[in-house]
Amino acid sequence: MSAKKKNICTIIALIALGVFLVIVEQTTTESSMMRSVLQLSAIYALAAVSMNLLNGFTGLFSLGHAGFMAIGAYVFAIITIPVSKKGNVYYLYGVNDILANVELQPVLALIIAGVVAAALAALIGAPVLRLKSDYFAIATLGFAEIVRIVVASSPLNTITNGSLGLKSIPGFGSFYFPFIVVVVCIAIIILLINSTYGRAFKAIREDEIAAEAMGINLASHKQMSFITSSFFAGISGALMAMYLGAITSTTFPITLTYNILLIVVIGGMGSVTGSIVAAFLVTFAKEWWLRFLDQEMIIGTFQVPFLRTGFRMVVFSIILMLVVLFWRKGLMGQKEFSWDGLVRTLKKIGGIFTGKNRKPSASEGGGASE
């Protein structure tokens, strides 16, 4: 396929996605499941791509993503809760005098949330990035737990509201807001990956010794990847706070990191488009398509067994096991979406149904020639 045709297909696809979002916005209510799942999927997509930058492209296995998302969410909430509502939020412990009259616009607050998360990543990155493989994962996992405990601790009651959490967090304001933010953030990540820094990240992932021999500064590039990943994790956490409207320390447990890692693995370690596709597939399957499995079903006088609260997650886990077993490298592996690849895939599928992919037998002329 020529470059011109690829560009035309890309423009048509983007227009189709835009039209789809407009149709959803015009035909659904603010409380509709379609809107909620689409917005949540977009947030998970950003979180997954930011984790993939570190885990998939740089080869640093981090488990601290939930911690940086929590930092971003709390920073965003603290500086955007309307001044008129802070009395109702901090009714038990009171609000810190410095924060009493602080109320920033959401866009500015998103950037600040990301910057604070990145600053903490820079602070802990110097000692933690010296660790290798499993030890690095354990250290970042411990950091995430420390963040979750600290935000609920009593010394920070007048800032984070302790175990009561924060509410009255401003929402998106517009249905399109989270999609615009996510698209801009992922576009920046893609530009970074395709730059010389991105190629250095991939070299570190493949072989640190060879990368260092080529003149790549391992410490600075690892630090850059860690800080950048944390910056966008903080923004995704802030978007999650806007989506939920209220947060506590339990909103960002360790299982959140595992869920995001699951999306990265299913999409493909080292594939941006894989993480995006997997985020939407996993979120829709988990939050919508399998919901009927949590409800009891009676056909005549026969009650269908197993259908009850929690069975949805059992089936979801089985599906994930099958995906991991048969697609060990994920849906995309380390490849990105391409129109040529899509055409080849469609041709293969078409060949299966038409029989064109079938190898001829010896009697049909497929054997060795004499």
N, C-alpha and C positions, 0 to 999 in steps of 0.2 A: 504494500500500500504506500502510495507516495506521501510526501510530507504535507502536501496541500490537502489531500483527502483526510489525513489524520487530523489536521487542524479543523477542517470542516466538521468532522465527527465529534471532536472535542467541544466545539462551540454549540453544536446541536444538543449534545448530552448535557452541557451546563444550562442551556435554555430550558431543556426538558425538566431538569431538577428544579430550576427556579419556578417554572409553571406549576410543578407538583406542589411546591411549598405554598405558592399563592392559592392553589385550590384548597389545600388543607386549611390554610388560614381563613379562607372565605366560607368554607362549608362546615367547619367544626366550631364548637364552643371552647371557651378557655379551659374548661375542666375535662375536655375529651381525652380519651386514652391515647389516641393517635398523636396529638400534640405533645403530650407528656413524654411518651416513649421516644418520639423523634428528638426532642430536646435532650433527654437523658442520654440517648445514643450518641449525640454530638459531643456531649461533655465527656463521655467515656472514650470517644474517639481521640479527643485531644489528650486525655490522660494516658491512653495507650501509646499514642505516637511519641509523646514525651518520654515515656518509659522505654520505648523501643530505641530511641536515640541513644540511651545509655546502655541498655541490656543487649539490644540487637546489633546496633551499628558500631559501638565501641567495645563491646564484649565485657562490660562490667556488670556483674549480676547484683543488682541492688534490690532490696526489699523495704526501702524506706519511703516509697511513694505516698502512702497514706499520711505519713507525718508531714510531708511538704504540702500536701493538699489541705491538711488541717490548718497549717500555718496560714496558707493563703485564704482559707475560708474565714478564720477568726480575724485576721487583719482586715479583710474586706468588711466583715460584719461590724467590727468595732468602729470603723471610720465612716460608715454609711448609714447606720441606724439614725433615723430622724431625731433631732434634738427634742422635739415635742413628745417623743415616745420613749426616751431613755429613762424617764422616771418609772414607767411601767415595766421596763426590762430589768433595770437594776433596783427593783423595789426593796430587796432584802439587804443587800450589801452596800448599796449606793454606787455612784459612778465616780471614777477618778476625775479630779478637777481639771486636769489637762484635756481630757476627752469629753467633758461635759458639753462643750459647744462645737464639737467637731462633727461636720456632716459634709462629706465630699461627694462629688458626682461619681456614678458607677464606673465610667470608663477610666477616670484617673485612679479610682480605688483599685480597679483590676490591675493596673500597672504597678501600683504600690504593693499590692499583695504579692505579685510575682517577684518584685525586687526584694522584698523582705525574705521570701522563701529562698531566693538565690543567695542573699547575703548569709543566711544561716548555712546554706550548702557550702559556701566558700569558707566559712568558719570551721565547720567540721570536716571539710574535704581534705585539708592539709594532713591531718593525722590518719583519717580513715582510708584515704586512697593509697596509703602505703601497704595496706593489707591486700591479700590475694584471695581470689575466688570465694570459697565458702566463708572465710573470715570476714571479708568485706560485706557479704550478704548478711551475716549475723550482726555485724556492727550497725549497718543501716536499719536492720529490723529493730535492734535495741533503741536506736534513735527515734523511730516512729512511735514506739511504746512510751519513751520518755516524754515526747511531745504531747501525747494523749493524756498522760498523767499530770504533766505540768499545767496544761490549760484548765484542768479541773481542780487544781490545788488552791488552798485557801489564801496564800499570799497574793494571788492574782485575782481575787474575788471582785475587786473594783474595776478590773480591766476585762477579764473574760467571763465574769459572773459565775465563776466556779462551776460546780456540778449542775447548776440550773441552766446553763447554756445561754445562748442568745437568740432572740426572736425579733420580729418586726424588721427583718432584713429586706431591703428593697428588692422587688422582683425584676424580671427582664424588661418590663415596660412595653416591649414589642415582641411578637412571636418570632421575628427574624433575628433578634439581637444575639442569642447564643450561636446561631449558625454563622453570622458574620464574624464574630470574635474567633470562633473555631477555625474558620477558613483562613483568616488572616494569620493566626498563630501557626497553623500547619504549613501554610505557604512559606513562612519564615523558616521553619524547621527544614523544609525541603530545600530551600536556597542554601542553608547551612550545610546540609548533607551533600549537595552537589558542588560545594566549594572545595578549596584545597584543604580546609579544616575537616570537612566530611571525609575526604579521601584519606586523611591522616587517621581519623577515627577508625575507618575500615581496616587500615594497615595494622593498627594496634590490636584490633579484634583478631586478625588472622595470625599475626606473629609479633609479639612485643619486641623480641630480640632483633628480628629483621627490620622492624620499623625504627628502632633506635639506631641501628647501623646505617639506615638511610638518612639520618639526621633529624628524625622526629623527636621532639622533646616530650617524653612520655608523661611526665608530671604535669606540665602545663596543659597538654591536650586532654588528659583525663579530667583535670580540674575544670576545663572549659566545658566538656561534655556534661559533667556532673552539675555544674552551676546552671547551664542552659536547660537541662532536663528538669531541674528543680524549679526554675523560673516558670516554665509552662505548666508544671504540676501545681504550682501555687495559683496560677490563673484558672486552671481547671477546678481546683478546690473552691475558688471564689465563685465560679459559675455554679458549682454544686450548692453553695450557700444561697445564691439567688434563686435557684430552682426549688430548694426546699423551703426557704423562708424562715427557717429556724434550725439551729445546730447545737449539738452538745459534743462532749468528748467522745461519746459512743457512736457518733455519726461517721467517724473515720477509724474503724478498727483495723486490725491486721488483715482480716478477711477481705477488706477493700483492695489492699495491695494484691492479694492472691487473685481476686476477680479480674483486675487489670492485667496482671501477668498472664492469666488464662487467655484473655483476648489477644495479647501479643503473641502467645504461642500458637493459638489457633490461626491467626492471620499470617504468621510467619515472622520469625526473628530476623529483622533486617529488611522489612517491607512496610513502607508507609501505607500504601494502598491496602495491603493485607490487614493492617491494624484497623483501618477505617471500616472496611467491609465486615471484619469480624466483630467490631464494636456494635454495629447495627444489627447483625445477625444474632449475636448472643443476647443483646438487650431485648430485642423483639421476642426471641424465643422464651427468655426467662420471665419477662414482664407482661407478655400479652398472649402469644400463640399457645402456650401451655397452661394458661390460667384455668381452663376448663377441667384440668386434672385435679384441681383442689376442691372441686365441688362434687357432692354426691349425685349420682345419676341412677334413676329408677326407670326401668323399661317394663311397663305393665306391673307385675308383682315382683319382678326380679331386680335386685339391687346390684349394680355393677361393683365387683369387689375392688379394693385398693383405692378407689377414687375418694380422697379425703384431703384435708389440709396437710400439705407437706409432700404429697405424692408428686407434685409438679417438679420439685427439685430432684427427686429420685430419677425420674425419666430424663430430666435435663442432664444429670450427671452421667447417665448411661450413654446418652447421645454424645457427650463430650469425650467419653472414653473411646467410643467408636471412631470419632474424628481423629483423635490422637493416635489410635492404632493404625488407621489406614492412610492418614496424611501426617506422617511424623514430622515433616518439615513445615506443616501448616498449609493453609489454603494457597498461599503465594510463595512459600519458601523465602528466598532472599530476592525474588524478582518483584518488579513493579507491574502494574497494569499497563498493557499496551494493546493498541487496536490490532496489530499483527498477531499477537498472542490470542486475542479473542477470536479472530478469524480462524486461526488454526484449531482452536478448541471446538468451535462450531462445526468445522469440517470433519473433525474426528467423531463428534457426536452424530453428525449426519451420516458418516460412513458406517457407524455401528448399525443404524436402522436400515441403510440401503444395501449393506453387505459389501461395500467397496473396500473396507479395511480387512476383510477376510483374506487370509493367505491361501492361494490355490494349492490343492493337493498334488501329489506326484502324477496322478491320473489325469489331472487337468492341465498338466504342463508345468507344474511348480516344482518338480523334482530335478535332480541333477541331470544335465544333458550328457548324452553318450559321446 
